[in-house]
Amino acid sequence: MAETESTDEIYNKEYRRIRRITKDLAIRQISSEYGLTEEQVAEFKEAFMLFDKAKDGTITMAELGVVMR
C-alpha cells in the first residue's frame, strides 16, 4: 500500500516544479517588470505548454483557436 505524501512533501515538490519552470533569469526579470510573481509566470507558462502541441515554444493559429474557445 502506497503511503500518502505529507503536506510538506507536496509543497516542496510543487515549489521545485515552479522553480524549474521559472529558472530562466529573463523570465524572472520580465515577471518583476510586469508586476507578476514567479508563480504567476509559472502558471502562464504551464498553460501555454498545454496548448503548444509541437513543444516548439510557439502556438499555431489552430492551437490559438483552441485556446480562445
BELQUI-V870167 format. One line per field, one symbol per residue. ss: DSSP state (H for helix, E for strand, - for the rest). phi: phi as a letter, one per 30 degrees, with the letter a starting at -180 (. if undefined). burial: # if it has 9 or more other ideal C-beta (glycine too) atoms within 8 Angstrom, else .. A space follows every 50 residues. Layout:
ss=???
phi=???
burial=???
This chain:
ss=------HHHHHHHHHHHHHHH---HHHHHHHHH----HHHHHHHHHHHHH H---------HHHHHHHH-
phi=.dddddeddddddddddddddcddeddddddddcicdddddddddddedd cdddhcibcdedddedddd
burial=.........#..#...###.##....##.##....#.#.###.###.#.. ##..........##.....
